[in-house]
Structure formats: C-alpha cells, structure tokens
C-alpha cells in the first residue's frame, strides 16, 4: 500500500512539474525531476559531468534547464545563444542567486561586489573598484610598497649587525607581515609610515604605534575609520549596522 502511495505521489509530482514548465515557457528539462534535490543526482560523478551534459544537449537541444535543489540552472551549448545571453540579454543574466546563508551573513546581506544583485549599488561598487584598481592609481601608491620592502631589508641588516646574538627568522612570516602592512585600509589612507615589527627587538615609533592600535580596535569593533593624509587624525567614525 505504501509503495502505491509513493508511485502516485511521484506521478502527480511529474505532471505538476510538466505543467509548471509549460506555463512559464521554460526550456525542456530532464526527466525525472526528483522532489527536493531536483537533478543533483547528475553530480554523482563530477569528473564526467561535461560528458553527461553533452549527451543531454543532443537529446534536448542546445538549451535546456536543470534544477539543482531549489535553484534552476540553464545549460547552453550553442555559441550563438551564449552570445545572445551575454551581449543582448546581459542585464537579465547579471544577477546573483539570493537566499544563500553565506551571502546573507558573510557578505553583509548581499552588499559586496561578488554577491550583490545587479542594481545601482552594484554599479557604484564596480565604479569604485575600477577607480581603485587602475594602473595609474596602483602606481601612485607604489611608494608604499617600496617603503615597506626597504624597511624590511633595513631591519634585517640591523639584526645582522648584532654579532653577539643569533636570531632565527621565518621569512614566510616576514613576507606575510609586509603584505599585511601594505593593506590600503591602514597604510594608504593613514599616510603615516609606521615601523612594523617584522623582526624581534625592532620597535615602532610612538605615534605610529598609537595610530595602528586605534585602527586595529576600530576594525575589530566594526567601526569605519577615515584619516586625513596630512594630519593623520581620525576624521570620522561610523558605527556599522546602526
């Protein structure tokens, strides 16, 4: 009896899915579409997924759709259709899927460049990214990278002059710290070159130490800190999320 109920359920579910696709004018889809998981069973062998999709394209045509869980996936194998989607209909296909936990929690409710839907906010983020990451802008702050590398070499020379002591240095850690201190949210916006502790017994100057400590505290508390290049004073603070 229970087996008959399951068969009837799957039969009704298949009819409903077929009518739903017809009403919404969806491309053809693979049968069967299982409840909840959809066509995830196609991923049982990910290394041969491209071959599976090639066989399906020969059966259902150059465009068909699958359901991976609750997310519809459009599969296109025709170059002309791909060109139409990416050039003529690019605005329609530019959105990202919403409803993911990572996008809501980690990406601050879909407000980052990688997770935000295509709207005015995303276009503004793209414009800012283009302005920051252009070649001219990166070259304008090349002195920061030069200063940090020169500071590291100078500190290593100072340690080498201490003939009575032996220091074990982890170069991987030193290079990682150099990369950290080139962080634009600290170095490029503050404008005061601080002496980083790349090696033991090398201290920062007092002003740079206080300013770096203030920035570390602000970032950990979710406070946005903006400092003027001339004075290095904290100009504005905004509590994030309030």
SERO-4910 file (N, C-alpha, C, O; in steps of 0.05 Angstrom, whole numbers):
BEGIN
 pado doro    nc1    nc2    nc3   cac1   cac2   cac3    cc1    cc2    cc3    oc1    oc2    oc3
  Unk    A     17    -24      0      0      0      0     17     25      0     12     44    -15
  Unk    A     38     25     17     55     48     18     70     53     -8     75     75    -16
  Unk    A     77     31    -22     91     33    -47     73     46    -68     82     62    -84
  Unk    A     47     40    -68     28     52    -87     25     82    -81     23     98   -100
  Unk    A     25     89    -56     23    118    -49     47    133    -60     44    156    -70
  Unk    A     71    121    -57     95    135    -67     94    138    -97    101    158   -108
  Unk    A     85    117   -111     83    118   -140     63    139   -149     68    154   -168
  Unk    A     40    141   -136     20    161   -142     31    189   -137     27    208   -153
  Unk    A     46    192   -115     58    218   -109     77    227   -131     76    250   -139
  Unk    A     95    209   -139    114    217   -160    100    222   -186    109    239   -202
  Unk    A     79    208   -192     64    212   -217     51    240   -217     53    255   -237
  Unk    A     39    247   -195     26    273   -193     48    295   -194     44    316   -206
  Unk    A     70    290   -180     92    310   -180    103    314   -208    109    337   -215
  Unk    A    106    293   -224    116    296   -251     97    312   -268    105    328   -284
  Unk    A     71    307   -265     51    322   -281     51    352   -273     50    369   -291
  Unk    A     53    357   -247     53    385   -238     78    400   -249     76    422   -258
  Unk    A    101    387   -248    126    399   -258    124    404   -288    133    424   -298
  Unk    A    112    385   -302    110    388   -331     91    412   -338     98    428   -355
  Unk    A     69    414   -324     50    436   -329     63    463   -320     59    483   -333
  Unk    A     78    462   -299     91    487   -289    111    497   -310    113    521   -315
  Unk    A    127    479   -321    146    487   -342    132    497   -367    142    515   -380
  Unk    A    109    485   -374     95    494   -397     83    522   -393     84    539   -411
  Unk    A     72    527   -369     60    553   -364     81    575   -364     76    596   -376
  Unk    A    104    570   -352    126    590   -352    143    590   -377    161    606   -379
  Unk    A    137    573   -395    151    572   -421    181    567   -417    198    580   -429
  Unk    A    187    548   -399    215    541   -394    226    524   -417    210    511   -431
  Unk    A    252    523   -420    264    504   -439    259    476   -430    252    472   -406
  Unk    A    263    456   -447    259    429   -439    277    421   -416    299    431   -414
  Unk    A    268    403   -400    283    394   -377    286    364   -376    271    350   -390
  Unk    A    304    354   -361    309    325   -359    289    312   -341    282    323   -320
  Unk    A    279    289   -349    261    273   -333    277    249   -322    291    236   -336
  Unk    A    274    243   -296    255    255   -276    268    278   -261    293    279   -257
  Unk    A    251    297   -252    260    318   -233    251    309   -205    227    311   -198
  Unk    A    270    300   -189    263    289   -163    255    311   -144    265    334   -145
  Unk    A    237    306   -125    230    326   -105    254    333    -88    271    317    -82
  Unk    A    255    358    -81    275    370    -63    302    372    -76    314    393    -78
  Unk    A    313    349    -86    341    350    -96    341    357   -126    362    365   -136
  Unk    A    319    354   -140    319    360   -169    337    342   -185    332    317   -185
  Unk    A    357    353   -198    375    338   -215    403    336   -203    423    332   -217
  Unk    A    405    338   -177    431    336   -164    443    308   -168    468    305   -166
  Unk    A    427    288   -173    438    261   -178    457    260   -202    472    241   -205
  Unk    A    455    281   -219    474    281   -242    503    287   -233    522    282   -247
  Unk    A    506    298   -208    532    304   -198    546    281   -183    566    285   -170
  Unk    A    535    258   -186    547    235   -172    575    229   -182    591    217   -168
  Unk    A    581    237   -207    608    234   -218    616    261   -231    613    264   -255
  Unk    A    626    280   -214    631    306   -225    652    307   -247    651    325   -264
  Unk    A    671    288   -247    691    288   -268    680    283   -296    693    291   -315
  Unk    A    657    270   -298    645    265   -324    620    281   -329    604    275   -346
  Unk    A    617    303   -313    593    320   -316    591    332   -344    569    334   -355
  Unk    A    614    340   -355    613    353   -382    604    333   -403    590    340   -422
  Unk    A    611    308   -400    601    287   -419    571    283   -416    557    279   -435
  Unk    A    562    283   -391    533    279   -386    518    302   -398    497    298   -411
  Unk    A    527    327   -395    513    350   -406    514    349   -437    495    358   -450
  Unk    A    536    339   -448    537    337   -477    517    317   -488    504    323   -508
  Unk    A    513    295   -475    493    276   -483    465    287   -480    448    283   -497
  Unk    A    460    302   -458    434    314   -455    428    336   -476    405    339   -485
  Unk    A    449    351   -484    444    371   -505    437    359   -531    423    371   -547
  Unk    A    447    335   -537    439    321   -561    410    311   -560    398    308   -581
  Unk    A    400    306   -536    373    296   -533    353    319   -531    331    318   -544
  Unk    A    359    340   -516    340    362   -511    346    388   -526    331    407   -523
  Unk    A    367    388   -542    372    412   -558    394    429   -545    405    422   -525
  Unk    A    401    452   -558    423    468   -549    418    483   -523    437    495   -512
  Unk    A    393    484   -514    387    498   -490    366    482   -474    345    475   -484
  Unk    A    372    476   -449    353    463   -431    360    471   -403    381    483   -398
  Unk    A    342    465   -385    347    474   -357    345    450   -338    331    431   -343
  Unk    A    360    453   -316    360    433   -295    354    447   -268    355    471   -266
  Unk    A    347    431   -249    341    441   -222    360    428   -203    358    404   -197
  Unk    A    379    443   -192    397    434   -171    386    443   -144    392    465   -135
  Unk    A    369    426   -132    355    434   -108    333    454   -116    316    448   -133
  Unk    A    333    477   -103    314    498   -110    324    518   -130    310    538   -136
  Unk    A    348    514   -141    360    533   -159    358    523   -188    369    502   -194
  Unk    A    345    538   -206    344    530   -234    371    536   -247    383    557   -242
  Unk    A    380    518   -264    405    521   -278    400    519   -308    388    499   -317
  Unk    A    409    539   -323    405    539   -352    431    529   -365    452    540   -361
  Unk    A    428    508   -381    451    496   -395    449    503   -425    429    497   -438
  Unk    A    470    516   -436    470    525   -463    495    513   -477    517    516   -466
  Unk    A    492    502   -500    514    490   -515    518    503   -542    535    494   -557
  Unk    A    502    523   -549    504    536   -575    519    563   -572    511    579   -555
  Unk    A    540    567   -587    554    593   -585    537    617   -592    540    638   -579
  Unk    A    519    615   -611    502    637   -618    483    645   -595    478    668   -590
  Unk    A    472    624   -582    454    630   -559    470    642   -536    460    660   -522
  Unk    A    494    632   -531    511    643   -510    517    672   -516    517    689   -497
  Unk    A    523    679   -541    528    706   -548    504    724   -543    507    747   -534
  Unk    A    480    714   -549    456    729   -545    452    734   -515    443    756   -507
  Unk    A    457    714   -498    453    717   -469    473    736   -457    466    751   -439
  Unk    A    498    736   -467    519    752   -454    521    780   -466    534    797   -453
  Unk    A    510    784   -489    512    811   -502    485    825   -502    482    848   -493
  Unk    A    465    812   -513    439    825   -517    422    824   -491    407    842   -485
  Unk    A    424    802   -477    408    798   -452    425    797   -427    419    784   -408
  Unk    A    448    812   -428    467    810   -406    455    821   -380    463    811   -358
  Unk    A    437    840   -381    426    852   -356    409    831   -342    409    829   -317
  Unk    A    395    814   -357    377    794   -345    394    773   -331    386    763   -309
  Unk    A    417    765   -343    433    743   -332    455    754   -313    473    738   -306
  Unk    A    454    779   -306    476    790   -290    471    787   -260    489    791   -244
  Unk    A    447    779   -252    441    777   -224    453    752   -211    459    732   -225
  Unk    A    457    753   -185    467    730   -170    444    718   -155    425    731   -149
  Unk    A    446    692   -149    424    679   -134    423    689   -106    444    690    -92
  Unk    A    399    696    -96    396    704    -68    386    681    -52    379    660    -62
  Unk    A    386    684    -26    376    663     -8    397    646      3    391    627     18
  Unk    A    423    651     -3    444    635      8    453    645     36    452    669     41
  Unk    A    460    627     53    468    635     80    495    651     80    498    670     95
  Unk    A    513    642     62    539    656     61    535    685     51    548    703     61
  Unk    A    518    689     31    513    716     22    500    734     42    505    758     43
  Unk    A    483    723     59    468    739     78    485    745    103    483    767    113
  Unk    A    501    726    112    517    730    137    545    740    131    553    761    141
  Unk    A    559    726    114    587    733    109    589    758     91    607    774     95
  Unk    A    571    760     72    573    783     53    555    806     61    547    822     45
  Unk    A    548    808     87    533    831     98    507    836     82    502    858     72
  Unk    A    491    815     81    465    816     69    467    824     39    453    842     30
  Unk    A    484    811     25    487    814     -4    495    842    -12    484    853    -31
  Unk    A    514    855      2    522    882     -4    550    883    -16    560    905    -21
  Unk    A    564    860    -19    590    861    -31    589    859    -61    568    853    -72
  Unk    A    612    864    -74    612    864   -103    607    837   -115    595    835   -136
  Unk    A    615    815   -101    612    788   -112    584    777   -107    576    758   -121
  Unk    A    568    788    -88    542    776    -82    519    795    -87    496    787    -87
  Unk    A    524    821    -91    503    840    -95    488    836   -121    502    831   -141
  Unk    A    462    838   -122    448    836   -148    454    860   -165    464    880   -156
  Unk    A    447    858   -190    453    879   -209    434    902   -204    410    901   -211
  Unk    A    444    924   -192    428    947   -187    446    971   -184    470    970   -191
  Unk    A    436    993   -174    452   1017   -171    475   1014   -152    497   1024   -156
  Unk    A    470    998   -130    492    994   -111    515    978   -123    538    984   -118
  Unk    A    508    957   -139    529    942   -151    545    958   -172    569    956   -173
  Unk    A    531    975   -187    545    992   -206    564   1012   -193    585   1018   -203
  Unk    A    555   1022   -169    572   1040   -154    597   1026   -144    619   1037   -145
  Unk    A    594   1001   -134    617    986   -125    636    980   -148    660    981   -145
  Unk    A    625    974   -171    642    969   -194    658    994   -202    681    992   -209
  Unk    A    645   1017   -201    659   1042   -208    681   1048   -189    703   1056   -197
  Unk    A    676   1043   -163    696   1048   -143    720   1029   -146    743   1036   -144
  Unk    A    713   1004   -152    735    984   -156    752    991   -181    776    988   -180
  Unk    A    739   1000   -202    755   1008   -225    773   1032   -219    796   1033   -229
  Unk    A    763   1051   -203    780   1074   -196    803   1066   -178    825   1077   -181
  Unk    A    799   1047   -160    820   1040   -141    841   1022   -154    865   1024   -149
  Unk    A    832   1004   -172    850    983   -183    861    990   -210    871    972   -224
  Unk    A    858   1015   -219    870   1022   -245    901   1023   -242    912   1025   -220
  Unk    A    914   1021   -265    944   1021   -265    955   1047   -254    974   1047   -238
  Unk    A    943   1069   -261    953   1095   -251    950   1098   -221    968   1108   -208
  Unk    A    927   1088   -210    923   1090   -182    942   1072   -166    952   1079   -145
  Unk    A    947   1048   -177    965   1030   -164    994   1041   -165   1009   1038   -145
  Unk    A   1001   1053   -187   1028   1064   -189   1031   1089   -171   1053   1095   -162
  Unk    A   1009   1103   -166   1010   1126   -149   1017   1118   -120   1029   1134   -106
  Unk    A   1010   1094   -112   1017   1085    -85   1039   1065    -85   1042   1049    -66
  Unk    A   1055   1065   -106   1078   1046   -107   1098   1052    -85   1113   1034    -77
  Unk    A   1100   1077    -77   1120   1085    -56   1114   1070    -30   1133   1065    -15
  Unk    A   1089   1062    -25   1083   1048     -1   1096   1020     -1   1108   1012     19
  Unk    A   1094   1007    -24   1107    980    -26   1137    982    -25   1150    966    -12
  Unk    A   1148   1003    -37   1177   1007    -37   1186   1012     -8   1207   1001      1
  Unk    A   1172   1029      7   1179   1036     34   1178   1011     52   1196   1007     69
  Unk    A   1158    995     49   1155    971     66   1177    951     61   1188    940     80
  Unk    A   1184    946     35   1205    928     29   1232    939     39   1249    924     49
  Unk    A   1237    965     35   1262    977     44   1264    975     75   1285    971     85
  Unk    A   1241    979     88   1241    977    118   1248    949    127   1262    945    146
  Unk    A   1238    929    113   1244    901    120   1273    896    116   1286    883    133
  Unk    A   1285    904     94   1313    900     89   1330    914    110   1350    903    120
  Unk    A   1322    939    117   1337    954    137   1337    940    164   1357    939    179
  Unk    A   1314    929    171   1311    915    197   1328    889    197   1339    882    218
  Unk    A   1328    875    175   1345    851    173   1375    858    175   1390    843    187
  Unk    A   1383    880    164   1410    889    166   1417    896    195   1439    890    205
  Unk    A   1398    908    209   1403    915    237   1407    890    254   1424    889    272
  Unk    A   1391    870    248   1394    845    263   1420    831    257   1433    818    274
  Unk    A   1429    834    231   1455    822    224   1479    835    237   1500    822    240
  Unk    A   1476    860    245   1498    874    258   1502    866    287   1523    871    298
  Unk    A   1482    853    298   1485    844    326   1500    817    326   1488    796    326
  Unk    A   1526    819    327   1543    796    325   1542    778    349   1549    754    347
  Unk    A   1535    789    372   1535    773    396   1509    756    399   1507    741    418
  Unk    A   1490    760    381   1465    746    384   1458    732    358   1465    741    336
  Unk    A   1443    711    360   1433    696    336   1403    696    336   1390    690    356
  Unk    A   1391    704    313   1362    706    310   1353    686    289   1365    684    267
  Unk    A   1333    671    296   1320    652    277   1297    667    264   1278    675    277
  Unk    A   1298    670    237   1278    686    223   1261    668    206   1271    650    192
  Unk    A   1235    672    206   1216    658    189   1209    677    166   1192    695    169
  Unk    A   1222    673    143   1218    692    121   1190    691    110   1179    712    101
  Unk    A   1177    668    112   1149    667    103   1132    685    120   1114    700    109
  Unk    A   1136    685    146   1121    703    164   1128    732    159   1110    749    160
  Unk    A   1153    738    154   1161    766    149   1148    777    124   1138    799    124
  Unk    A   1148    761    103   1135    770     78   1105    773     81   1092    791     70
  Unk    A   1093    755     98   1064    758    103   1058    784    118   1038    797    112
  Unk    A   1075    791    137   1071    816    151   1075    840    133   1061    860    137
  Unk    A   1094    839    115   1097    861     96   1072    864     79   1063    887     75
  Unk    A   1061    842     70   1036    843     55   1013    855     72    996    870     61
  Unk    A   1013    848     98    992    859    115    994    888    119    974    903    119
  Unk    A   1019    898    122   1023    927    127   1019    944    102   1019    968    104
  Unk    A   1017    931     78   1011    946     54    981    948     50    972    959     31
  Unk    A    965    938     69    936    939     68    927    968     64    933    985     81
  Unk    A    912    974     42    905   1002     37    887   1014     58    887   1038     62
  Unk    A    871    998     73    854   1009     94    870   1021    117    860   1037    132
  Unk    A    896   1013    119    913   1024    140    934   1043    129    935   1066    136
  Unk    A    949   1032    110    973   1047    102    966   1070     83    976   1092     87
  Unk    A    950   1065     63    946   1084     42    928   1107     52    931   1130     43
  Unk    A    909   1101     70    891   1122     79    902   1138    102    895   1161    106
  Unk    A    919   1125    119    930   1140    141    952   1159    132    953   1182    140
  Unk    A    971   1149    116    991   1166    105   1016   1169    122   1035   1181    113
  Unk    A   1016   1159    147   1040   1160    164   1054   1134    163   1044   1113    171
  Unk    A   1079   1133    152   1094   1107    152   1101   1099    180   1115   1113    194
  Unk    A   1091   1075    188   1096   1065    214   1117   1043    213   1119   1029    192
  Unk    A   1132   1039    234   1153   1019    234   1141    992    243   1134    988    267
  Unk    A   1138    974    225   1125    948    231   1145    930    245   1169    931    240
  Unk    A   1134    913    262   1151    894    276   1156    869    259   1143    848    265
  Unk    A   1173    871    239   1179    848    222   1198    828    236   1198    805    229
  Unk    A   1213    838    255   1233    821    269   1234    828    298   1225    850    305
  Unk    A   1244    811    315   1245    818    344   1264    841    350   1282    846    335
  Unk    A   1258    855    372   1274    877    382   1274    901    364   1292    918    366
  Unk    A   1254    904    346   1251    927    329   1224    940    336   1203    927    332
  Unk    A   1224    964    347   1200    977    357   1190    997    337   1205   1008    320
  Unk    A   1164   1003    340   1152   1024    324   1156   1051    338   1163   1052    362
  Unk    A   1153   1073    323   1153   1099    335   1126   1101    350   1107   1088    343
  Unk    A   1125   1119    370   1102   1120    388   1077   1129    373   1056   1118    378
  Unk    A   1080   1149    355   1056   1159    341   1044   1138    323   1020   1134    322
  Unk    A   1062   1124    308   1052   1103    290   1040   1080    306   1020   1068    297
  Unk    A   1051   1074    329   1040   1052    345   1012   1059    355    995   1041    355
  Unk    A   1008   1083    365    982   1091    375    962   1091    352    939   1082    356
  Unk    A    969   1101    329    950   1102    307    943   1075    297    920   1069    291
  Unk    A    963   1057    295    958   1030    286    940   1015    306    922   1000    298
  Unk    A    944   1020    332    927   1008    352    899   1018    350    880   1002    354
  Unk    A    895   1043    344    868   1054    341    854   1042    318    830   1036    319
  Unk    A    869   1038    295    856   1026    272    849    997    277    828    987    268
  Unk    A    867    982    290    861    954    296    836    952    314    819    934    309
  Unk    A    833    969    334    810    969    351    785    976    335    764    964    339
  Unk    A    787    996    317    764   1004    302    754    982    283    730    978    281
  Unk    A    773    968    270    765    947    252    752    924    267    734    911    257
  Unk    A    763    917    290    752    895    305    724    901    316    708    883    320
  Unk    A    718    926    321    691    934    331    672    941    309    649    948    314
  Unk    A    680    938    284    662    945    262    659    974    257    638    983    247
  Unk    A    680    990    264    678   1019    261    694   1027    236    717   1017    233
  Unk    A    684   1044    220    698   1053    197    713   1078    204    702   1098    214
  Unk    A    739   1077    200    756   1100    208    768   1112    182    779   1097    166
  Unk    A    766   1138    180    778   1152    157    797   1172    169    789   1188    186
  Unk    A    822   1173    159    842   1191    169    852   1208    147    855   1199    124
  Unk    A    857   1233    152    867   1252    133    896   1246    128    910   1239    147
  Unk    A    906   1250    104    934   1244     98    952   1264    111    974   1257    119
  Unk    A    944   1289    114    962   1309    124    966   1306    154    989   1305    163
  Unk    A    945   1305    170    948   1305    199    948   1278    211    959   1275    233
  Unk    A    936   1259    198    935   1232    210    915   1229    232    915   1210    247
  Unk    A    897   1249    236    878   1248    257    853   1234    248    847   1234    224
  Unk    A    840   1221    266    816   1206    259    794   1227    253    786   1242    271
  Unk    A    785   1226    229    766   1247    220    737   1240    224    721   1257    231
  Unk    A    730   1215    220    702   1208    222    699   1179    230    715   1162    220
  Unk    A    680   1173    246    675   1146    255    645   1141    251    628   1157    257
  Unk    A    640   1117    240    612   1110    236    609   1081    246    622   1063    236
  Unk    A    590   1078    264    585   1051    275    570   1036    253    548   1043    245
  Unk    A    582   1013    244    569    997    223    545    983    234    546    971    256
  Unk    A    524    984    219    500    969    226    481    983    244    460    972    251
  Unk    A    487   1008    252    469   1023    270    453   1044    254    437   1058    265
***
